[in-house]
């Protein structure tokens, strides 16, 4: 992970207001890069103009897919366990970094999407949107919505692991669920910004319905 612009070893040591939390959040490379990608896509889309209902449709589809993208990414990729194939160990960087994040959820450097994962995904996502969308306008609309949701994910995840505490019912809901994922049982509560998929796939139990997991910190990997 790239070093932050200021010394900041642990998110739990941050100030407790949204403003002071954001002041720290914006010093990290991942939010800076996502913000740049988002600014470029917004500027390009506004420059082309010609807004249609098709733009709203593609953005709505991306929003609707968000709960399932978060859930499947978390379950399949981030909680991936190393596997042997033809003598080679398959252990993606995203999974390795996520295990480190579980080992020390307070370490702010481990909260963000790793740059070697983030940058190729931003570039690859942009290319796919432009190639697969019916028009360049729709492709850019999809990009700006996708990058906006990625920024929301990074900000929400950072905030949950900071010292800022919930002051609204919605934030308290996502804050509590993610903390339970880290500190009670890693097999549940896979969403970060939204938990629709957790409810649909029955991974959002009552806290007392599941035991405290001995592998919540290690994800079962030594």
C-alpha positions as CSV (number, residue, x, y, z in Angstrom):
1,X,0.0,0.0,0.0
2,X,1.2,3.5,-0.7
3,X,2.2,5.6,2.3
4,X,-0.3,8.3,3.4
5,X,0.7,11.9,3.0
6,X,0.7,12.3,6.8
7,X,1.7,9.8,9.5
8,X,-1.5,8.0,10.5
9,X,-1.0,4.5,11.9
10,X,-4.5,3.7,13.1
11,X,-8.0,4.7,12.1
12,X,-9.1,4.2,15.7
13,X,-6.9,7.1,16.8
14,X,-8.7,9.6,14.6
15,X,-10.8,12.6,15.7
16,X,-14.5,12.0,16.1
17,X,-16.2,14.4,13.7
18,X,-17.1,13.9,10.1
19,X,-15.0,16.9,9.1
20,X,-11.8,15.7,10.9
21,X,-12.4,12.2,9.6
22,X,-12.7,13.5,6.1
23,X,-9.5,15.6,6.5
24,X,-7.6,12.4,7.2
25,X,-9.5,10.3,4.5
26,X,-8.5,12.6,1.7
27,X,-4.8,12.3,2.4
28,X,-4.7,8.7,1.3
29,X,-3.9,7.7,-2.3
30,X,-6.9,5.5,-2.9
31,X,-9.5,8.2,-2.4
32,X,-7.3,10.7,-4.3
33,X,-7.1,8.3,-7.3
34,X,-10.8,7.5,-7.2
35,X,-11.7,11.2,-7.0
36,X,-9.5,11.9,-10.0
37,X,-11.2,9.2,-12.0
38,X,-14.6,10.4,-10.9
39,X,-13.8,14.0,-11.8
40,X,-12.6,13.0,-15.3
41,X,-15.7,10.9,-16.0
42,X,-18.1,13.6,-14.7
43,X,-16.3,16.3,-16.7
44,X,-16.4,14.2,-19.9
45,X,-20.0,13.3,-19.4
46,X,-21.1,16.8,-18.8
47,X,-19.1,18.0,-21.8
48,X,-20.9,15.6,-24.1
49,X,-24.4,16.6,-22.8
50,X,-27.4,14.9,-24.5
51,X,-28.8,13.3,-21.4
52,X,-31.4,10.6,-22.1
53,X,-33.5,8.2,-20.0
54,X,-30.9,5.5,-21.1
55,X,-28.3,7.2,-18.9
56,X,-30.6,7.0,-15.9
57,X,-31.3,3.4,-16.7
58,X,-27.7,2.3,-16.8
59,X,-26.9,4.2,-13.6
60,X,-30.0,2.6,-11.9
61,X,-28.8,-0.9,-13.0
62,X,-25.4,-0.2,-11.4
63,X,-27.0,0.9,-8.2
64,X,-29.2,-2.2,-8.2
65,X,-26.2,-4.5,-8.7
66,X,-24.1,-2.9,-5.9
67,X,-25.4,-5.1,-3.0
68,X,-24.5,-8.2,-5.0
69,X,-21.2,-7.0,-6.2
70,X,-20.2,-6.1,-2.6
71,X,-21.4,-9.5,-1.3
72,X,-19.8,-11.7,-4.0
73,X,-16.5,-9.8,-4.0
74,X,-16.3,-10.1,-0.2
75,X,-17.2,-13.8,-0.1
76,X,-15.4,-15.1,-3.1
77,X,-12.4,-12.8,-3.6
78,X,-11.6,-11.2,-0.2
79,X,-12.2,-14.3,1.8
80,X,-10.4,-16.5,-0.6
81,X,-8.2,-19.1,1.0
82,X,-4.8,-20.1,-0.7
83,X,-5.2,-23.0,-3.0
84,X,-2.6,-25.2,-4.8
85,X,-2.9,-25.7,-8.5
86,X,-0.2,-27.5,-10.5
87,X,2.3,-26.8,-7.7
88,X,1.5,-23.1,-7.7
89,X,-0.2,-21.3,-4.8
90,X,-3.1,-19.2,-5.9
91,X,-3.5,-16.4,-3.3
92,X,-4.6,-13.0,-4.8
93,X,-3.2,-9.8,-3.4
94,X,-6.7,-8.6,-2.5
95,X,-7.2,-11.7,-0.4
96,X,-3.8,-11.4,1.3
97,X,-4.4,-7.7,2.1
98,X,-7.9,-8.4,3.4
99,X,-6.5,-11.0,5.8
100,X,-4.1,-8.4,7.1
101,X,-7.1,-6.1,7.5
102,X,-8.9,-8.7,9.6
103,X,-5.8,-9.2,11.7
104,X,-5.7,-5.5,12.6
105,X,-8.9,-3.8,11.7
106,X,-7.7,-0.6,13.3
107,X,-4.7,-0.2,10.9
108,X,-5.8,2.6,8.6
109,X,-3.4,1.6,5.9
110,X,-5.2,-1.7,5.4
111,X,-8.7,-0.2,5.1
112,X,-8.4,1.0,1.5
113,X,-8.5,-1.0,-1.7
114,X,-4.8,-1.9,-2.5
115,X,-3.4,0.3,-5.3
116,X,-2.2,-2.6,-7.4
117,X,-5.9,-3.8,-7.3
118,X,-7.5,-0.4,-7.6
119,X,-5.7,1.1,-10.6
120,X,-6.1,-1.9,-13.0
121,X,-9.8,-2.1,-12.0
122,X,-10.4,1.6,-12.7
123,X,-8.7,1.4,-16.0
124,X,-10.3,-1.9,-17.0
125,X,-13.7,-0.8,-15.8
126,X,-13.5,2.4,-17.9
127,X,-12.5,0.5,-21.0
128,X,-15.3,-2.0,-20.5
129,X,-17.9,0.7,-20.1
130,X,-16.8,2.5,-23.2
131,X,-16.6,-0.8,-25.3
132,X,-19.8,-2.5,-24.1
133,X,-22.2,0.5,-23.6
134,X,-24.4,1.3,-26.7
135,X,-23.0,4.8,-26.8
136,X,-20.1,6.7,-25.4
137,X,-22.5,8.9,-23.4
138,X,-24.0,5.8,-21.7
139,X,-20.5,4.4,-21.0
140,X,-19.5,7.6,-19.3
141,X,-22.7,7.7,-17.3
142,X,-22.0,4.1,-16.1
143,X,-18.4,5.1,-15.2
144,X,-19.4,8.1,-13.1
145,X,-22.0,6.1,-11.2
146,X,-19.6,3.2,-10.7
147,X,-16.8,5.5,-9.5
148,X,-19.2,7.4,-7.3
149,X,-20.2,4.1,-5.6
150,X,-16.6,3.1,-5.2
151,X,-15.8,6.3,-3.5
152,X,-18.9,5.8,-1.2
153,X,-17.5,2.3,-0.4
154,X,-14.1,3.6,0.5
155,X,-15.5,6.5,2.6
156,X,-18.0,4.3,4.5
157,X,-15.4,1.6,5.2
158,X,-12.9,4.2,6.4
159,X,-15.5,5.8,8.6
160,X,-16.6,2.5,10.2
161,X,-13.1,1.9,11.3
162,X,-12.5,5.4,12.5
163,X,-13.4,6.8,15.9
164,X,-16.5,8.5,14.5
165,X,-19.6,6.9,16.0
166,X,-23.1,6.6,14.5
167,X,-25.4,9.5,14.8
168,X,-28.1,8.3,12.4
169,X,-30.1,5.1,12.2
170,X,-28.8,4.2,8.7
171,X,-25.2,4.7,9.6
172,X,-25.6,2.8,12.9
173,X,-27.0,-0.1,10.9
174,X,-24.1,-0.5,8.6
175,X,-21.5,0.4,11.3
176,X,-22.8,-2.3,13.6
177,X,-23.0,-5.0,10.9
178,X,-19.5,-4.4,9.7
179,X,-18.1,-4.4,13.3
180,X,-19.9,-7.7,13.9
181,X,-18.2,-9.1,10.8
182,X,-14.8,-8.2,12.2
183,X,-15.3,-8.9,15.9
184,X,-17.9,-11.6,16.1
185,X,-18.1,-13.9,13.1
186,X,-16.5,-13.4,9.7
187,X,-19.0,-15.7,8.0
188,X,-21.8,-13.1,8.2
189,X,-22.5,-9.4,7.4
190,X,-20.5,-9.2,4.2
191,X,-22.0,-5.9,2.9
192,X,-20.3,-2.6,3.7
193,X,-22.5,0.2,2.3
194,X,-25.7,-1.9,1.9
195,X,-26.8,-5.2,3.2
196,X,-29.6,-6.3,0.9
197,X,-27.7,-9.3,-0.4
198,X,-26.9,-10.3,3.2
199,X,-30.6,-10.4,3.9
200,X,-31.4,-12.3,0.7
201,X,-28.6,-14.9,1.3
202,X,-29.3,-15.2,5.0
203,X,-26.0,-13.8,6.1
204,X,-27.5,-11.1,8.3
205,X,-28.4,-13.0,11.5
206,X,-29.2,-11.6,14.9
207,X,-26.0,-11.1,16.8
208,X,-26.8,-13.6,19.4
209,X,-27.8,-16.3,16.9
210,X,-24.2,-17.0,15.9
211,X,-21.2,-17.8,18.0
212,X,-18.1,-15.7,18.4
213,X,-15.7,-17.1,15.7
214,X,-12.2,-18.1,16.7
215,X,-11.0,-17.3,13.1
216,X,-12.5,-13.8,12.8
217,X,-9.0,-12.4,12.8
218,X,-7.2,-15.0,10.7
219,X,-10.1,-16.0,8.3
220,X,-8.9,-19.5,8.9
221,X,-5.5,-19.0,7.3
222,X,-2.4,-19.4,9.5
